[in-house]
Amino acid sequence: MIKILKHVSCGIKIETGLKFLFFLIPVLLSFAFCSKVEAQNFRIKCNIEGVQDSVIYMAYYFGDKTYLIDTAYRNGKSKYVFEGDSSLPGGIYILAGQDNTKYLELIIDKEQRFGFKTSKDKMPSDIEFDHSIDNTIFYDYINFNVDKRKKIEQLKSRLRNFSSQPDSVGKLQKRIDSLFILLENYRENLVADHPESFVSELITAMQEPRMKLPDDHPVTRSDSLIAYVQYRKHYWDDFDVSDDRLLRTPLFHNRLSNYFNHVLYQHPDTIIAAADSLIEMARPNKETFKYIVWYLTFTFETSKVMGFDEILVHMIDSYYATGQAYWAEESTVKSLKKRANELRNVLIGEPAPDLIILDTNNSFTSLYRYQAPYMVVLFYEYDCGHCKREIKELKKWYEEDTIGFKVFAVCTDTSLVAWKKFIRKNDLPWIHVNATRSVTPDYHTLYDIMVTPTIYLLDNKKKIIAKRLKTEQLRPFLTNYHKMRRKDE
């Protein structure tokens, strides 16, 4: 079962930050059919025995979604025709039934007028194409793989049963190895025989880097590290990120997502360097360049990982503010630049903005006036249920603390009387200030306060070392951070 989007939905829920980013998606899709292919119309004749649908759908992949491109009504028994006055851009297309059940996938590139015959119950083994070399070799490849991998699984099952018989295990393993060699040889021969075919490009792109570890001694941690470094270094070797045809397959988005979420070391500096490098690789093709820039911007704008807003700021500064994001409207770029400037104030590792603000003695005081090994800056409302629970947890931690942190508690409510009453009632032995009476302009923007409670953790030099964590997260974080800091000293 697949989900085909029949129109572009703009109802993307963004919990923190740029609600305007959804405007980029329709613009992004406007380029999905801008590929340079020979001017021609398309006509695809389908004969799928056993299919009784009155209409079937053709959809295309784009990123991690599928979108409807055409419909075909039944014309005779199990016969359908998709046709149009313009050509289809290269990629993998899906044929699906009325209930969105996927029947099969088609390779569409230079060959735009072809037909096929198959049976619903025997796909993909029983399929014949007319005037489509690409699909013929593609399905030959699929069927060869299905057959050999089925045999491999059968041998592996037998291998488990003979685990205590070395001779039998050795023979079975040799047969398994020989089948893998057959698969590899088939793939290599296909690519060599059809070097200009999109199928060859596609099959090559499916392969992940394979790093062989030394097999003459047990694998060590050093070996694993070497393998990881090589895997990461060669991750994109066989994948042409400047080929927009791959963008209209499931491969592009999956490879991209895996790279940034699992392959790379999850640190802003590492991700930023990798992002810039990959974007340069994609730059020759407007579609893939645009998709990668959009994907990274959206991914790290909506990321829940602390500190990853630095990546968003970099993307905005490097690609939107410089005019390279040619697809983005002026109003969108303006909003993005504004957002980057807001986040820039409170990035991890940067000095916290000073707050000159009213204290409980009705005098103005400064955040930088107070010295402590660590400072917890808490923004809260005294009538907020979440804030009350957080304050209760923070107070408990404060009373049990052995590290020696202080709390700079910033109330965002306007009533000074109710504020002071709340402090006395809850017996909060902290530094208390009220944000609605301050010399510092617009603390909401300065500290990117969208909800309360919001917590920042500063070191002894007022450098931001953590933010937007709950007390239950902040407590172990500070404990570990303090231990590491003492080791470094």
C-alpha positions, 0 to 999 in steps of 0.5 A, a space after each residue: 500500500 502506498 500513499 499518493 498525494 493528489 495535490 501539494 499540501 501546505 499544512 506542514 506542522 512546524 513546532 518551533 521556528 519557521 512556519 513559512 518554510 512550507 511555502 518552499 515546498 510547492 516551489 520545490 515541486 515546480 522544478 520536478 518536471 524541468 528535466 532536459 529530455 527530448 521533446 516528445 509525447 508519452 504513451 504507455 500501453 498497459 495490459 495487466 491480466 487480473 486487474 479489474 480496476 476501472 482506473 489505475 494511476 501513475 505516480 512519480 517519486 520526489 524526495 520521500 513522497 509520491 505524487 499523482 501524474 496521470 490516470 488511465 481508464 480501462 479500455 477493454 479487459 485489463 487494458 489501460 493507456 497513459 498518454 500525454 502531449 509532453 515528455 516525462 522526466 526521467 525517474 521511477 514511476 509507479 502504477 497503482 490501483 484504485 485502492 492505492 495498491 502498487 502494481 509495479 514500477 516503471 523506468 522512464 527516461 528516453 523511451 517514452 512510448 512503449 507497452 507491456 503485458 503481465 499478470 497481476 498474480 505473477 508480477 514481476 517474474 512474468 512481464 514482457 515489454 515492447 519497445 523498452 530496453 530499459 525496463 526489459 533489462 531492469 526487470 531481468 535484473 530484478 528477477 535474477 536477483 530474486 531467484 538467486 537471493 531466494 536460493 541464498 536464504 534457503 542455503 542460510 537456513 540449512 547452514 544454521 541447521 549444520 552449525 555443528 558440522 564443519 565440513 557441511 558448513 564449509 560446503 554450504 558457505 562456498 555455495 552461498 559465496 558463489 551465488 553472491 559472486 554471480 549477483 555481483 558479476 551480473 550487475 557489473 556486466 549489465 552496467 558494462 553492456 549498457 553504460 548510457 542507460 539510466 538503469 545502469 546509473 540506477 543500479 550503480 547508485 543502489 550500491 553502498 561503499 563496501 569496505 573490506 576489513 583485515 580478515 587475517 586477525 580479529 577485528 579490532 576497534 581500530 579496524 572498525 574506525 578505519 572502515 567507518 572513515 573509508 565508508 564515509 569518505 566513499 559514501 557518494 562515489 557511485 551516486 551522482 547527486 547532480 543527476 536529477 533522475 535519481 531525485 525521482 526515485 526512492 534512492 535520493 532522499 533515503 541516501 541523503 537522510 541516512 548520510 546526515 542522520 546516521 553516517 556523519 558524526 552528529 556535531 554541527 561542524 561535521 554536518 556543516 562541512 559535509 553539507 557544503 561539500 555535497 551541495 557543491 557536488 550537486 551544484 551543476 544540476 539546479 534540481 538536485 542543488 535546490 532539493 539538497 539545500 531545501 532538505 537541509 534547511 527544513 531538516 535542521 529548522 525542525 530538528 529537536 537536537 540541541 545545538 543543531 540550530 547552528 546548522 540552520 543559521 549556516 544554511 540561511 547565511 550561506 545560501 539564502 542570504 547570498 541569493 543562491 536560493 533562487 527559488 525563494 521569494 523575497 519575503 521568505 528570504 527576509 523571514 529566514 534572515 530574521 530567524 537566523 539573526 534571532 538564533 545567532 544570539 543564543 547558539 551553543 558556545 556563544 556568550 549569552 546576551 546580557 539582561 539588564 532587568 528589574 530585580 525584587 528590590 525594584 532596582 536594575 541588575 545585570 546577568 553578568 553581575 553574578 558569578 558562579 561556576 554555572 548559571 541556570 537562566 530560567 524564563 517562566 510564568 507564575 501562572 503556567 502549570 508546566 512552569 510550576 512543575 519545572 520550578 519544583 524540579 529545579 528547586 529540588 535539584 538546587 537544594 541537592 546540588 554539590 556542583 555550585 550553580 546559581 539560578 537566574 529566574 526571569 519572570 515574564 508576567 507583568 504583575 510585580 505583586 503576584 510575581 513576588 507573592 509567587 516567590 515567597 509562597 514557593 520559597 525560591 532562593 534564587 536571583 529573581 528578575 522581571 522581564 517586563 521591566 528591563 533596559 534590555 529590549 525585547 528579551 523574547 527575541 534576544 533569547 528566542 523565547 517562544 514558550 515557557 518554561 525555557 532554560 539556558 545553562 551558562 558556564 562561568 564565563 557566561 558561555 551557553 553550554 546547553 539550552 531548552 532542556 528540562 531539569 530532568 535532562 539538565 541535571 545529568 548533562 551538567 553532571 557529565 559536563 562538569 566531570 569532563 571539564 575537571 578532567 580537562 583541567 
